[in-house]
Amino acid sequence: MAMNHPNMDTTLSRQLSRFIFNTSFSELSPQVIRYVKFCIFDWLGVTLGGSTEEISTILYDFIREMGGEEQATIIGRQVRTNIVLAALINGSMSHALDFDDTLTGSSIHPSVCIAPAVMAAGEYAAASGKDVIAAFAVGFEIAARIGAAAGLSHYQRGWHATATIGRFGAAAAAAKLLKLNFSEIVNAVGIAGTQIAGLRQVFGTMCKPFHAGKAAMDGVMAACLAKRGFDSSDLILEGRYGFAHVFAPDSDKNKLLYGLGTDYLIVNVAFKRYASALATHSTIEAIKEIKEKERLTADDVHKIEIELGELPLSVIDNREPKRPLEAKFSIYHCAALAFIFGSAGQHMFTEEKLNDPQLCDFRKKVETKLNPDFKLFETKVTVTATDGRNFERLIPVPKGSPENPMTFGEMKNKFKGLVYPVLSRDNTRQIFYAIKGLEDLAEISELMELCANPLK
């Protein structure tokens, strides 16, 4: 049982746990169900795309050596492992390209923590498509609301919000699928909360995607332990030594509860158009627009000035990236890619591109300027030509944001670009239709089997 105290019915963990326990597929609106499918569709694409990255090979070798019951699918491989390790590797692979969805108000990448937990626990529990949709919606909402309450100051302090807050969402989703009772869910939330970790210092290394996998893994483990009687504190969020006071002292609990169960925050999700930090996307778009309209060549450019706010600049101000993963967090490298190649897709971040002489020279032409009055991803790009002309673009929000969404055609093209190198065209088509009719699947294993048959 959760630890007792005088106001046990009013703790935040218990209120969230009631939402987790009570919510069912039948209560979800068509809009929420549609967004769940979008998130799973995008997540499977980036996971299959990430399945060929080096981090995937390392984790796969580790899992093969450690062994374990064959309970859940490793995406992109004809191999199964236990649900905890499946969540770890699938979550890590899905964040390997940094191409996955995000909630801009809290800097969380929710699906890379929640979907791996959902699929692992769902396969283990022989869950239906409807069960999976409900669990994903609940897990996403828990992570989104804790993230909204924590605010951007949590991220600014150096915590990787995907890692810290994603655990709560993963635990909620896994608890739903493993059919925990109310008290067990309260404990699962507490167990997830005490495992919090993940520092921004490691951005640009394999540890960043590992954060997502570890959050998914810890969420699944929290639910499994709670189901077996493992207990925790029901003050994990607001207690004197709980999450809010230790990790997010500027948090606003009203954002945690207001509209819970009616106003789903999943509709605010942003999908990425480029395989780099979201803070680089407006710059990429502005540079592509200027180059195309003005028909400039690299030799025509004297300098490029990029003006943006404090938080995004702190994430992407890396002038000399040393490895491809670091290049995803370099506004200078992304600007050079956008101008020279007109692209910043998953195949652009390689050792070859990182050391390309033309890109290295062009990076030197890029300058940044802090504008403390800019909104989160608002970006102004000024290209100064060698003849003295200036060309400006102001991008309020990047493509893929709720205010400027990607079309379904754009999302489908992104998916195909990620999946075609890994799976057959027939498998890819079947995955698309399985997600489209997700609520009709008798068991989620039907979908996961389609994701485990890589091209030879």
GUPA-366730 format. One record per residue (C-alpha): x, y, z; residue in three letters. Coordinates in Angstrom, 3 decimals. Layout:
(atom (X Y Z) 'ALA');
...
This chain:
(atom (0.000 0.000 0.000) 'MET');
(atom (1.039 3.604 -0.483) 'ALA');
(atom (2.281 5.369 2.632) 'MET');
(atom (-0.507 6.870 4.747) 'ASN');
(atom (-0.861 10.472 5.816) 'HIS');
(atom (-3.814 12.651 6.923) 'PRO');
(atom (-4.780 13.913 3.455) 'ASN');
(atom (-4.089 10.776 1.444) 'MET');
(atom (-7.145 11.260 -0.809) 'ASP');
(atom (-5.918 14.634 -2.008) 'THR');
(atom (-2.317 13.915 -2.965) 'THR');
(atom (-1.345 14.626 -6.538) 'LEU');
(atom (-0.211 11.055 -7.142) 'SER');
(atom (-3.560 9.709 -6.040) 'ARG');
(atom (-5.504 12.156 -8.192) 'GLN');
(atom (-3.433 11.247 -11.237) 'LEU');
(atom (-3.764 7.566 -10.385) 'SER');
(atom (-7.557 7.851 -10.328) 'ARG');
(atom (-7.399 9.255 -13.844) 'PHE');
(atom (-5.099 6.408 -14.939) 'ILE');
(atom (-7.295 3.759 -13.343) 'PHE');
(atom (-10.650 5.109 -14.537) 'ASN');
(atom (-9.898 6.128 -18.126) 'THR');
(atom (-10.998 3.720 -20.856) 'SER');
(atom (-10.974 3.699 -24.648) 'PHE');
(atom (-14.694 4.473 -24.787) 'SER');
(atom (-14.104 7.816 -23.045) 'GLU');
(atom (-11.544 9.069 -25.569) 'LEU');
(atom (-12.673 11.497 -28.244) 'SER');
(atom (-12.080 10.747 -31.946) 'PRO');
(atom (-9.563 13.609 -31.948) 'GLN');
(atom (-7.499 12.081 -29.127) 'VAL');
(atom (-7.592 8.654 -30.786) 'ILE');
(atom (-6.424 10.207 -34.054) 'ARG');
(atom (-3.486 11.908 -32.331) 'TYR');
(atom (-2.519 8.674 -30.580) 'VAL');
(atom (-2.325 7.010 -33.989) 'LYS');
(atom (-0.245 9.893 -35.386) 'PHE');
(atom (2.188 9.562 -32.470) 'CYS');
(atom (2.531 5.791 -32.814) 'ILE');
(atom (2.918 6.106 -36.593) 'PHE');
(atom (5.679 8.691 -36.241) 'ASP');
(atom (7.295 6.753 -33.386) 'TRP');
(atom (7.488 3.508 -35.335) 'LEU');
(atom (9.066 5.377 -38.242) 'GLY');
(atom (11.837 6.955 -36.177) 'VAL');
(atom (12.391 3.702 -34.266) 'THR');
(atom (12.841 1.654 -37.422) 'LEU');
(atom (15.068 4.401 -38.798) 'GLY');
(atom (17.094 4.374 -35.586) 'GLY');
(atom (17.396 0.589 -35.546) 'SER');
(atom (20.494 0.757 -37.765) 'THR');
(atom (22.325 3.309 -35.597) 'GLU');
(atom (25.393 2.326 -33.559) 'GLU');
(atom (23.597 2.685 -30.222) 'ILE');
(atom (21.120 0.045 -31.391) 'SER');
(atom (23.890 -2.428 -32.174) 'THR');
(atom (25.571 -1.877 -28.810) 'ILE');
(atom (22.347 -2.350 -26.856) 'LEU');
(atom (21.362 -5.364 -28.954) 'TYR');
(atom (24.706 -7.051 -28.241) 'ASP');
(atom (24.271 -6.264 -24.544) 'PHE');
(atom (20.765 -7.757 -24.480) 'ILE');
(atom (21.845 -10.910 -26.302) 'ARG');
(atom (24.589 -11.426 -23.739) 'GLU');
(atom (22.294 -10.782 -20.769) 'MET');
(atom (19.528 -13.063 -22.054) 'GLY');
(atom (15.972 -13.065 -20.767) 'GLY');
(atom (12.474 -14.376 -21.394) 'GLU');
(atom (11.120 -13.808 -24.916) 'GLU');
(atom (8.230 -11.541 -23.953) 'GLN');
(atom (8.354 -8.597 -26.363) 'ALA');
(atom (9.705 -7.609 -29.778) 'THR');
(atom (12.921 -5.750 -30.495) 'ILE');
(atom (11.905 -3.515 -33.384) 'ILE');
(atom (13.826 -4.038 -36.614) 'GLY');
(atom (15.150 -7.451 -35.571) 'ARG');
(atom (13.644 -10.923 -35.522) 'GLN');
(atom (14.427 -11.208 -31.826) 'VAL');
(atom (12.400 -10.976 -28.627) 'ARG');
(atom (13.522 -10.267 -25.075) 'THR');
(atom (11.942 -9.513 -21.715) 'ASN');
(atom (9.667 -6.500 -21.487) 'ILE');
(atom (12.091 -4.384 -19.458) 'VAL');
(atom (14.956 -4.742 -21.942) 'LEU');
(atom (12.593 -4.420 -24.921) 'ALA');
(atom (11.462 -1.053 -23.568) 'ALA');
(atom (15.098 -0.023 -23.079) 'LEU');
(atom (16.312 -0.780 -26.597) 'ILE');
(atom (13.168 0.319 -28.450) 'ASN');
(atom (13.091 3.579 -26.519) 'GLY');
(atom (16.771 4.256 -27.156) 'SER');
(atom (16.462 3.460 -30.868) 'MET');
(atom (13.456 5.735 -31.222) 'SER');
(atom (15.393 8.753 -29.927) 'HIS');
(atom (18.664 7.901 -31.707) 'ALA');
(atom (17.937 10.159 -34.693) 'LEU');
(atom (16.428 12.989 -32.596) 'ASP');
(atom (13.624 12.959 -35.150) 'PHE');
(atom (10.732 12.201 -32.783) 'ASP');
(atom (7.788 14.215 -31.492) 'ASP');
(atom (7.954 16.805 -28.728) 'THR');
(atom (5.909 19.047 -26.461) 'LEU');
(atom (7.469 22.478 -26.790) 'THR');
(atom (6.065 23.920 -23.557) 'GLY');
(atom (8.100 21.502 -21.464) 'SER');
(atom (10.769 20.231 -23.900) 'SER');
(atom (9.623 16.631 -23.462) 'ILE');
(atom (9.862 13.994 -26.185) 'HIS');
(atom (6.888 11.978 -24.910) 'PRO');
(atom (6.376 9.142 -27.392) 'SER');
(atom (9.929 7.780 -27.137) 'VAL');
(atom (9.291 7.042 -23.460) 'CYS');
(atom (5.640 6.024 -23.599) 'ILE');
(atom (5.345 3.986 -26.814) 'ALA');
(atom (8.183 1.538 -25.953) 'PRO');
(atom (6.557 0.891 -22.574) 'ALA');
(atom (3.144 0.488 -24.202) 'VAL');
(atom (4.354 -1.966 -26.832) 'MET');
(atom (6.416 -4.055 -24.412) 'ALA');
(atom (3.732 -4.265 -21.731) 'ALA');
(atom (1.045 -4.624 -24.394) 'GLY');
(atom (2.675 -7.644 -26.004) 'GLU');
(atom (3.258 -9.243 -22.613) 'TYR');
(atom (-0.374 -8.710 -21.604) 'ALA');
(atom (-1.788 -9.707 -25.027) 'ALA');
(atom (-3.450 -6.286 -25.107) 'ALA');
(atom (-5.903 -5.272 -27.811) 'SER');
(atom (-5.532 -2.231 -30.033) 'GLY');
(atom (-8.125 -0.405 -27.949) 'LYS');
(atom (-6.194 -1.200 -24.767) 'ASP');
(atom (-3.017 0.161 -26.354) 'VAL');
(atom (-4.694 3.378 -27.482) 'ILE');
(atom (-6.117 4.001 -24.003) 'ALA');
(atom (-2.793 3.265 -22.293) 'ALA');
(atom (-0.862 5.502 -24.676) 'PHE');
(atom (-3.349 8.358 -24.230) 'ALA');
(atom (-3.150 8.058 -20.440) 'VAL');
(atom (0.648 7.827 -20.362) 'GLY');
(atom (1.038 10.758 -22.723) 'PHE');
(atom (-1.344 12.862 -20.646) 'GLU');
(atom (0.477 12.116 -17.386) 'ILE');
(atom (3.855 13.053 -18.876) 'ALA');
(atom (2.424 16.124 -20.598) 'ALA');
(atom (0.759 17.437 -17.454) 'ARG');
(atom (3.731 16.856 -15.160) 'ILE');
(atom (5.862 18.527 -17.830) 'GLY');
(atom (3.497 21.490 -18.094) 'ALA');
(atom (3.488 21.859 -14.307) 'ALA');
(atom (7.286 21.646 -14.111) 'ALA');
(atom (7.661 24.205 -16.899) 'GLY');
(atom (10.740 25.113 -18.883) 'LEU');
(atom (12.694 26.082 -15.750) 'SER');
(atom (13.110 22.363 -14.995) 'HIS');
(atom (14.838 21.945 -18.362) 'TYR');
(atom (16.835 25.148 -17.923) 'GLN');
(atom (18.303 23.787 -14.688) 'ARG');
(atom (20.023 21.086 -16.725) 'GLY');
(atom (17.528 18.233 -16.470) 'TRP');
(atom (16.583 16.370 -19.622) 'HIS');
(atom (12.809 16.490 -19.223) 'ALA');
(atom (12.312 13.505 -21.514) 'THR');
(atom (14.309 11.396 -19.078) 'ALA');
(atom (12.943 12.787 -15.835) 'THR');
(atom (9.265 13.242 -16.664) 'ILE');
(atom (8.975 10.514 -19.280) 'GLY');
(atom (9.280 7.892 -16.532) 'ARG');
(atom (5.945 8.933 -15.074) 'PHE');
(atom (4.192 8.564 -18.422) 'GLY');
(atom (5.800 5.194 -19.104) 'ALA');
(atom (4.798 3.906 -15.668) 'ALA');
(atom (1.214 5.107 -16.120) 'ALA');
(atom (0.873 3.435 -19.514) 'ALA');
(atom (2.439 0.161 -18.369) 'ALA');
(atom (0.297 0.141 -15.223) 'ALA');
(atom (-2.808 0.507 -17.365) 'LYS');
(atom (-1.889 -2.417 -19.617) 'LEU');
(atom (-0.793 -4.671 -16.758) 'LEU');
(atom (-4.152 -3.955 -15.070) 'LYS');
(atom (-2.830 -2.643 -11.770) 'LEU');
(atom (-5.420 -1.727 -9.166) 'ASN');
(atom (-5.674 1.821 -7.843) 'PHE');
(atom (-3.255 1.409 -4.921) 'SER');
(atom (-0.736 -0.353 -7.140) 'GLU');
(atom (-0.879 2.515 -9.640) 'ILE');
(atom (-0.160 5.002 -6.846) 'VAL');
(atom (2.903 2.965 -5.944) 'ASN');
(atom (3.998 2.663 -9.576) 'ALA');
(atom (3.970 6.462 -9.883) 'VAL');
(atom (6.113 6.700 -6.746) 'GLY');
(atom (8.541 4.012 -7.911) 'ILE');
(atom (8.949 5.786 -11.250) 'ALA');
(atom (9.536 9.112 -9.531) 'GLY');
(atom (12.341 7.896 -7.309) 'THR');
(atom (14.293 6.655 -10.349) 'GLN');
(atom (14.470 10.097 -11.962) 'ILE');
(atom (17.737 10.970 -13.709) 'ALA');
(atom (19.032 12.441 -16.962) 'GLY');
(atom (21.321 15.448 -17.476) 'LEU');
(atom (21.565 17.720 -20.515) 'ARG');
(atom (25.355 17.642 -20.258) 'GLN');
(atom (25.361 14.436 -22.315) 'VAL');
(atom (23.476 15.902 -25.302) 'PHE');
(atom (25.288 14.990 -28.488) 'GLY');
(atom (26.265 11.537 -27.189) 'THR');
(atom (24.517 8.161 -27.076) 'MET');
(atom (23.397 8.951 -23.554) 'CYS');
(atom (20.688 11.318 -24.793) 'LYS');
(atom (18.716 8.602 -26.625) 'PRO');
(atom (19.609 6.210 -23.807) 'PHE');
(atom (17.664 8.563 -21.517) 'HIS');
(atom (14.471 7.793 -23.430) 'ALA');
(atom (15.050 4.050 -23.323) 'GLY');
(atom (15.875 4.137 -19.629) 'LYS');
(atom (12.720 6.137 -18.894) 'ALA');
(atom (10.620 3.553 -20.745) 'ALA');
(atom (12.444 0.708 -19.014) 'MET');
(atom (12.069 2.226 -15.552) 'ASP');
(atom (8.385 2.911 -16.153) 'GLY');
(atom (7.750 -0.715 -17.088) 'VAL');
(atom (9.786 -1.915 -14.117) 'MET');
(atom (7.866 0.417 -11.788) 'ALA');
(atom (4.556 -1.084 -12.910) 'ALA');
(atom (5.861 -4.656 -12.650) 'CYS');
(atom (7.204 -4.101 -9.138) 'LEU');
(atom (4.070 -2.316 -7.941) 'ALA');
(atom (1.932 -5.205 -9.182) 'LYS');
(atom (3.999 -7.499 -6.963) 'ARG');
(atom (3.455 -5.392 -3.836) 'GLY');
(atom (6.463 -3.043 -4.012) 'PHE');
(atom (5.416 0.216 -2.340) 'ASP');
(atom (6.411 3.874 -2.501) 'SER');
(atom (5.336 7.319 -1.313) 'SER');
(atom (2.150 8.914 -2.592) 'ASP');
(atom (3.794 12.307 -2.007) 'LEU');
(atom (6.402 11.717 -4.706) 'ILE');
(atom (5.262 14.810 -6.608) 'LEU');
(atom (4.584 17.453 -3.943) 'GLU');
(atom (6.273 16.121 -0.798) 'GLY');
(atom (9.054 18.027 0.957) 'ARG');
(atom (11.647 15.877 -0.799) 'TYR');
(atom (9.525 15.056 -3.827) 'GLY');
(atom (9.781 15.921 -7.507) 'PHE');
(atom (8.491 19.487 -7.384) 'ALA');
(atom (10.701 20.715 -4.541) 'HIS');
(atom (13.856 18.916 -5.652) 'VAL');
(atom (13.644 19.049 -9.455) 'PHE');
(atom (11.128 21.782 -10.320) 'ALA');
(atom (10.762 24.375 -7.539) 'PRO');
(atom (8.976 26.789 -9.904) 'ASP');
(atom (6.296 24.248 -10.788) 'SER');
(atom (2.595 25.100 -10.986) 'ASP');
(atom (0.362 22.263 -9.780) 'LYS');
(atom (-2.724 23.915 -11.296) 'ASN');
(atom (-1.402 22.931 -14.719) 'LYS');
(atom (-1.229 19.358 -13.516) 'LEU');
(atom (-4.905 18.998 -12.691) 'LEU');
(atom (-6.906 21.641 -14.557) 'TYR');
(atom (-8.923 19.955 -17.305) 'GLY');
(atom (-7.541 16.491 -16.496) 'LEU');
(atom (-9.626 13.929 -18.341) 'GLY');
(atom (-11.332 16.458 -20.605) 'THR');
(atom (-8.659 18.669 -22.178) 'ASP');
(atom (-6.069 16.253 -23.531) 'TYR');
(atom (-2.662 17.831 -24.125) 'LEU');
(atom (-1.724 15.335 -26.828) 'ILE');
(atom (-3.318 17.718 -29.348) 'VAL');
(atom (-0.386 20.088 -28.673) 'ASN');
(atom (2.253 17.621 -29.854) 'VAL');
(atom (4.790 18.766 -32.457) 'ALA');
(atom (6.203 16.430 -35.101) 'PHE');
(atom (9.680 16.995 -36.474) 'LYS');
(atom (10.395 17.708 -40.108) 'ARG');
(atom (14.173 17.526 -39.668) 'TYR');
(atom (16.454 15.106 -37.796) 'ALA');
(atom (17.968 17.714 -35.490) 'SER');
(atom (17.136 19.688 -32.368) 'ALA');
(atom (13.771 21.412 -32.801) 'LEU');
(atom (15.438 24.744 -32.033) 'ALA');
(atom (17.308 24.486 -35.361) 'THR');
(atom (14.227 23.938 -37.516) 'HIS');
(atom (13.119 27.536 -38.001) 'SER');
(atom (16.650 28.424 -39.089) 'THR');
(atom (16.706 25.566 -41.591) 'ILE');
(atom (13.375 26.654 -43.070) 'GLU');
(atom (14.349 30.326 -43.265) 'ALA');
(atom (17.659 29.603 -44.992) 'ILE');
(atom (16.041 27.261 -47.506) 'LYS');
(atom (13.407 29.899 -48.324) 'GLU');
(atom (15.969 32.681 -48.781) 'ILE');
(atom (18.293 30.580 -50.918) 'LYS');
(atom (15.482 29.365 -53.163) 'GLU');
(atom (13.853 32.764 -53.635) 'LYS');
(atom (17.056 34.769 -54.115) 'GLU');
(atom (18.924 32.008 -55.983) 'ARG');
(atom (22.065 32.467 -53.938) 'LEU');
(atom (25.163 30.289 -54.049) 'THR');
(atom (27.564 29.660 -51.183) 'ALA');
(atom (30.023 32.097 -52.760) 'ASP');
(atom (27.332 34.806 -52.722) 'ASP');
(atom (27.061 34.666 -48.909) 'VAL');
(atom (29.179 36.941 -46.746) 'HIS');
(atom (27.540 35.959 -43.449) 'LYS');
(atom (24.356 34.587 -41.903) 'ILE');
(atom (23.077 36.011 -38.622) 'GLU');
(atom (20.619 33.895 -36.644) 'ILE');
(atom (18.644 35.647 -33.929) 'GLU');
(atom (16.847 33.526 -31.334) 'LEU');
(atom (15.877 33.273 -27.671) 'GLY');
(atom (17.956 32.260 -24.676) 'GLU');
(atom (16.754 28.688 -24.138) 'LEU');
(atom (17.070 27.456 -27.733) 'PRO');
(atom (20.442 29.158 -28.075) 'LEU');
(atom (21.695 27.351 -24.968) 'SER');
(atom (20.805 24.016 -26.585) 'VAL');
(atom (22.252 24.529 -30.080) 'ILE');
(atom (25.204 26.911 -29.624) 'ASP');
(atom (27.893 24.395 -30.639) 'ASN');
(atom (30.188 25.923 -33.236) 'ARG');
(atom (32.543 22.953 -33.647) 'GLU');
(atom (30.655 19.660 -33.225) 'PRO');
(atom (33.010 16.710 -32.818) 'LYS');
(atom (30.616 13.860 -33.636) 'ARG');
(atom (27.485 13.452 -35.789) 'PRO');
(atom (25.174 13.412 -32.762) 'LEU');
(atom (26.634 16.736 -31.616) 'GLU');
(atom (26.003 18.174 -35.074) 'ALA');
(atom (22.262 17.802 -34.469) 'LYS');
(atom (22.704 20.392 -31.701) 'PHE');
(atom (24.813 22.809 -33.733) 'SER');
(atom (22.910 25.707 -35.281) 'ILE');
(atom (26.036 26.439 -37.319) 'TYR');
(atom (26.195 22.977 -38.863) 'HIS');
(atom (22.435 22.812 -39.470) 'CYS');
(atom (22.521 26.216 -41.163) 'ALA');
(atom (25.348 25.021 -43.407) 'ALA');
(atom (23.481 21.819 -44.279) 'LEU');
(atom (20.354 23.803 -45.112) 'ALA');
(atom (22.210 26.135 -47.446) 'PHE');
(atom (24.618 23.710 -49.125) 'ILE');
(atom (22.369 20.643 -49.395) 'PHE');
(atom (18.875 22.015 -48.755) 'GLY');
(atom (18.242 19.212 -46.283) 'SER');
(atom (18.722 18.163 -42.676) 'ALA');
(atom (17.293 14.654 -42.851) 'GLY');
(atom (18.521 11.588 -41.019) 'GLN');
(atom (21.197 10.804 -43.627) 'HIS');
(atom (22.807 14.241 -43.392) 'MET');
(atom (24.344 13.760 -39.943) 'PHE');
(atom (27.377 11.618 -40.722) 'THR');
(atom (31.128 11.758 -40.151) 'GLU');
(atom (31.540 12.552 -43.836) 'GLU');
(atom (29.238 15.572 -43.668) 'LYS');
(atom (30.679 16.676 -40.344) 'LEU');
(atom (34.148 16.926 -41.901) 'ASN');
(atom (33.083 18.090 -45.358) 'ASP');
(atom (35.428 21.018 -46.242) 'PRO');
(atom (32.639 23.051 -47.843) 'GLN');
(atom (30.406 22.669 -44.781) 'LEU');
(atom (33.278 23.443 -42.413) 'CYS');
(atom (34.050 26.647 -44.326) 'ASP');
(atom (30.402 27.681 -44.479) 'PHE');
(atom (29.925 27.182 -40.723) 'ARG');
(atom (32.396 30.027 -40.211) 'LYS');
(atom (29.977 32.395 -41.967) 'LYS');
(atom (27.223 31.728 -39.432) 'VAL');
(atom (26.774 33.981 -36.398) 'GLU');
(atom (24.197 33.936 -33.609) 'THR');
(atom (22.532 36.767 -31.721) 'LYS');
(atom (20.525 36.540 -28.518) 'LEU');
(atom (17.098 38.172 -28.467) 'ASN');
(atom (15.627 37.782 -24.955) 'PRO');
(atom (12.229 39.020 -26.169) 'ASP');
(atom (11.735 36.217 -28.684) 'PHE');
(atom (9.213 33.485 -27.967) 'LYS');
(atom (10.449 29.916 -27.553) 'LEU');
(atom (11.286 28.929 -31.144) 'PHE');
(atom (10.878 32.310 -32.821) 'GLU');
(atom (13.837 32.824 -35.139) 'THR');
(atom (15.058 35.610 -37.403) 'LYS');
(atom (17.613 34.831 -40.088) 'VAL');
(atom (19.504 37.539 -41.979) 'THR');
(atom (21.650 36.545 -44.942) 'VAL');
(atom (24.149 39.220 -45.968) 'THR');
(atom (25.405 38.828 -49.514) 'ALA');
(atom (28.931 39.700 -50.623) 'THR');
(atom (27.490 42.667 -52.563) 'ASP');
(atom (25.992 44.104 -49.353) 'GLY');
(atom (22.346 43.097 -49.862) 'ARG');
(atom (20.443 41.710 -46.843) 'ASN');
(atom (17.694 39.097 -46.973) 'PHE');
(atom (15.595 38.464 -43.855) 'GLU');
(atom (13.086 35.862 -42.735) 'ARG');
(atom (11.230 35.733 -39.408) 'LEU');
(atom (9.833 32.298 -38.517) 'ILE');
(atom (7.480 32.436 -35.476) 'PRO');
(atom (7.205 28.643 -35.044) 'VAL');
(atom (8.781 25.754 -36.948) 'PRO');
(atom (6.901 23.497 -39.320) 'LYS');
(atom (5.365 20.599 -37.404) 'GLY');
(atom (4.243 22.727 -34.460) 'SER');
(atom (0.526 22.732 -33.577) 'PRO');
(atom (0.294 26.256 -35.008) 'GLU');
(atom (2.016 25.171 -38.236) 'ASN');
(atom (1.386 21.422 -38.540) 'PRO');
(atom (2.878 18.993 -41.006) 'MET');
(atom (0.380 17.614 -43.491) 'THR');
(atom (-0.383 13.911 -43.346) 'PHE');
(atom (1.335 13.582 -46.710) 'GLY');
(atom (4.506 15.074 -45.216) 'GLU');
(atom (4.300 12.706 -42.248) 'MET');
(atom (3.784 9.732 -44.540) 'LYS');
(atom (6.783 10.699 -46.686) 'ASN');
(atom (8.887 11.036 -43.541) 'LYS');
(atom (7.762 7.571 -42.439) 'PHE');
(atom (8.581 5.972 -45.781) 'LYS');
(atom (11.991 7.637 -45.890) 'GLY');
(atom (12.807 6.149 -42.498) 'LEU');
(atom (11.297 2.702 -42.979) 'VAL');
(atom (12.029 1.764 -46.609) 'TYR');
(atom (15.749 1.138 -45.935) 'PRO');
(atom (14.803 -1.275 -43.127) 'VAL');
(atom (11.569 -3.072 -44.069) 'LEU');
(atom (10.009 -4.307 -47.284) 'SER');
(atom (7.441 -2.167 -49.089) 'ARG');
(atom (4.801 -4.770 -48.260) 'ASP');
(atom (5.600 -4.687 -44.531) 'ASN');
(atom (5.598 -0.903 -44.582) 'THR');
(atom (2.176 -0.823 -46.204) 'ARG');
(atom (0.793 -3.345 -43.707) 'GLN');
(atom (2.114 -1.283 -40.779) 'ILE');
(atom (0.357 1.788 -42.139) 'PHE');
(atom (-2.990 0.008 -42.351) 'TYR');
(atom (-2.526 -1.689 -38.971) 'ALA');
(atom (-2.077 1.704 -37.308) 'ILE');
(atom (-4.944 3.196 -39.278) 'LYS');
(atom (-7.220 0.476 -37.876) 'GLY');
(atom (-5.419 0.128 -34.559) 'LEU');
(atom (-8.610 -0.067 -32.511) 'GLU');
(atom (-9.619 -3.168 -34.481) 'ASP');
(atom (-6.503 -5.225 -33.657) 'LEU');
(atom (-7.242 -8.199 -31.412) 'ALA');
(atom (-3.663 -8.123 -30.088) 'GLU');
(atom (-0.903 -5.544 -30.457) 'ILE');
(atom (1.519 -8.359 -31.324) 'SER');
(atom (-0.023 -8.288 -34.820) 'GLU');
(atom (1.526 -4.860 -35.362) 'LEU');
(atom (4.817 -5.615 -33.644) 'MET');
(atom (5.417 -8.715 -35.755) 'GLU');
(atom (5.332 -6.494 -38.839) 'LEU');
(atom (8.124 -4.374 -37.336) 'CYS');
(atom (10.485 -7.279 -36.683) 'ALA');
(atom (11.229 -8.486 -40.197) 'ASN');
(atom (14.164 -6.447 -41.536) 'PRO');
(atom (15.389 -6.567 -45.111) 'LEU');
(atom (18.178 -9.070 -45.635) 'LYS');
